[in-house]
């Protein structure tokens, strides 16, 4: 069966590169899809390691002569330069039908895609760690120098030859130390950001407590039990409801009681 040629223009074409360091925070790369045709094209992004990547959007459509950018974020992990990376991405595409006016067309197409019309392109993931590349370059340079000097001496100086043999081991230890140092720096930055957020939250909580403390003094006094809230409400209601049933002296006494209670709450 002959596969359908890819109609989309995919950038990058073959390799999706991620620049380290990879611990502490996610690393983002991008896939650009361009539709050079006169028809709408539906697309879907797949990967061999779905738990390691976050793809947005992972599916959708591209109108004619338009471009869409896909964000691919690699989740934080402990990078091992000796580990072989076999992660891959696949871009699948389907031409929209001529009478494509309904959003449900997208679901129907991918539910049972026509294999003869399905277009697929693969991208290999490549991890680039600055620390690893720097130490690797130094190791290569040292190894080249060792071989040159060894050939010049023609095996006459064995002591120097033994020293050169131990150099790759020393460089390997230095590479590990540099990698650990880079990971620790990234972790410290994450912790610093977390502490700053906690500090801001504490300041907001303190401000809320101050605003609550500046509330109505009479309400606070009633909450502490210094002035029964029911007595204040009853005194006010008594005057309003029974104004016609009491003499002016009784009304005056009730007002004085309310004023004394309020002053007593202010003192405490």
N, C-alpha and C positions, 0 to 999 in steps of 0.2 A: 504494500500500500504506500503510495506516494504522499508525503506530508504536504500540507498547504504552506506556501511561502508566507512568512511573517509580513503583514501589511504595516504594522507599527514600526516606527523608528525608535529604537531603544538606546538610551545613553546612560551608563556605559554599555558597550555592546557585549562584552564577554566576562569581565571581572568586576565585582562589587567590592571596593576596598574600604577597610575600617582602620582608622589611625588611632593607636593606643596613646597612653596607657588605658587598660580595660577594667581596672578595679575601682570601686567607689562610685563611679557615675557611668551612665550609658553612653555609647558612642554612636553617632548618627551618620548615615550615608544616604544618598539620594539616587532614585531611578527616574529618569525623564522619559515620558512616553509621548510621541508625536504622531498624530493621525494625518498623513499626507493625502488621503483619499477624499472622495466626495460623499462618502457614506459614514454614518455613525458606527463606531466600533466599541464593542463591549470587551472589558479586560478583567482578568483575575490574577492575583499574585499568590504563588505557593512557595513553600520552603521545606527543606528536608529536616529543619530543626525549629518547629513552630514555637517551642517554649523558650528559645534563646533570643527571639526577635519580636519586635513590635512594629507592624506594618500599617501605615495610615496614608491613604485608604488602601485596603487590600483588594477592592473590587470597585467596578463602576463602568462608566462609558466616556468616550471622548468624541466630541462633535468633529465634523470635517474641518481640516486645516487648524485644529486646536492642539494644545499641549497640556499635559497633566504631569505634575511632579509627585512622586511617591516617596514618603519618608520612611526609612528603614532604620530602626534603633536597635543596636545590639545591647542586650542586658549585661550588667557588670558581672565579671567572672575573673578567676585567677588564671592569667595567661601563662601557658607553658610553651616556650619556643620549640621544644622537642616534640610536642604533640602535633600530629598531622591533622590538618583541617579539611573536612570533607563536606562542609556546608555548601548548599547550592540553592539558588532561587530559580523559579520558572515563571515566565510571563505568558499567560494564555490569552488568546484573543479570538473573537468571533465577530463577523460582519453582521450588523443589524439587518433584519428583513426590510424589504422595500416599504411595507405598510406598517412600520414600527411607530405607533402613536400611543401605546399603552405602556405604563411602567411595569406591568406584570410580564411583559415580554422578556425582561431581564431574568426573572426567576425561571420562566419556562425554558429559556435557552440553556442555562447552566444545569437545570434539572436533568435534562437528557440531551446533551450537546451532540451535534452532528460531527462525528469523528472526521469525516472527509473535509469539513470546513474549519476544523479547529487548527489554530496557528499557535505554535509553541516556540519559546526561546529560553535558553538556560544561561544563567550567570553564576560563576564560581566566586565564593567569598574568599577574600584575601585579608589577613590580619597583618598590620604594619605596626610594630612596636619600636619607638625611637631608641629606647635603651638597648634593645636587642641588636638593632642595626648598627648602632655606634660601636658596641663591643665586638660585633662580628667583623666589622671593617678593621678594627685594631688587630683582631686575631689573625685575619687574612694577611695583613701587612707584616705582622711579626713572623708568621709562618713562611712567607716569601723570603724575608730577610734571613731566616734560619737556614732555608735550603740553599740560598746563594752563598752564605759564608761557609756552610758545610762543604759545598762543592769546591770552594776556593782552597780550603785546608786539605781536601782529598783524604780526610780521615786521619790526619797526623795528630790533631789535638782532640783526644777523646773527652777530656774534661769539659771543654767548651761545648761539645756535642751533647753531653749529658745535661748541661744547663739549659740548652735550647729545647730539649725534649720535655723538660718540666714546665716550660713557659705556657703552653696551652692550658695546663691544669690551673696555674695561677690566674690566668685570664678568665677561666670559667668561673672561679670563685668570685672574682671582681664583678663579673656579669650578674651573678646571683645577688650580690650585695647591692648593686645599683638598682636592680629590679625591685628588691624589697624596699629600698629607700623611696623609690617613686611611688610604690603602693602605700607606704606609710604617710607620705605627704598628701596624697589624695584623700586618705581616710581622715587625716587631721582637718582638712578643709571641710569635709562633710560634717564632722563634729562641731567645728566652729560655727557653721551655718545653723546647726540645730540649737546651739546655745544662744545664738542671737535671737532666734524665734522665741525661745522660752523666756528670754529677758523682756522682749516686747509684750508677751502675754502677761507676765507678772506686773509690768507697769500698768497695763489696762485694768487688771484686777484691783490694783491699789487705787486707781482713779475711781473705780466704781464704788469701792468702800468709802472713800472720802465724800463722794456725792450722796451716798446713803446716810452718812453721819450728819450732813447738813440739812436733813429733812425737818419736818415740823416738830418743834420741841414738845408741844402738847401731846402729839402722837407717841413720841418716844417715852414721855413720862407715863402715859397710860400703859404702854407696852411693858414698862418696868414695874408697874403695880403701884406707883405713887398716887395716881388719881384714877379711880375706877372709871373706865370708859362709859359704863352704863349710867353713872351718876351725872356725867356731863351731858349725855344725850337726853336723860330724863329731865334734867333741870331746864334745858332749852325747850324741850317739848312741852313741859308743864306750863311755861309762860305763854307759849303760843296757843295751846289748846284750851286752857282754862282762864284766859285773861278776864273773862266777864264774871267768873265765879269767885275771884279773890279780891281782897281789898288792896288799895295801893300800897299799904304797909307790907303785905305778904309778898307782893311782886318785888318790892324794893329789897326785901330780905333775900329772896331767891337770886336776884342779880348780884347782891353782895357776896353770896356763897359761891357763885360761879367765878367772880373776880378773885376771891381769896384762893380758891382751888387752883386757878391758873397761875397766880403768883407763887403759890407753894410748889407747883411743878417746875417753874423757872428757877427756883432756888436750888433744886436738886438736878 
